[in-house]
């Protein structure tokens, strides 16, 4: 998986307006052919969380089209938890729009994204409440 990670870091997440999504798809196909568990790997988790931090929704969509689970669990949390962690209401809104996302998923500490947002992230909390996240879930 090293070739993918190296390519991804040097090309896909570099800040430039003309990311080559077609090339990314090709590299993902090649990597998946070599590694059956690629879309569940720590490598893909690192890449997706980096895309969340940099607001690269186009790359996230590409990876979802290639089989990424919208409820990817990496580093002890989901993509939605990561978006709350970095206080990104636009990314939270984007992630909530994804088909199949579990907006009430727990992290490794049995906390939901809503629970984290309730601890000092009012803009994130607002987005999650509008999405009808379950207020009755407990940790």
NORPEVEN-V480143 format. One record per helix or strand of 3 or more residues. SS is the DSSP state (@ for helix, = for strand). FROM is the first residue (numbers start at 1). LEN is the number of residues. If there is no record, write none. Layout:
ss=SS from=FROM len=LEN
ss=SS from=FROM len=LEN
//
This chain:
ss=@ from=2 len=11
ss=@ from=21 len=14
ss=@ from=38 len=3
ss=@ from=42 len=13
ss=@ from=57 len=9
ss=@ from=79 len=7
ss=@ from=89 len=8
ss=@ from=113 len=5
ss=@ from=122 len=9
//
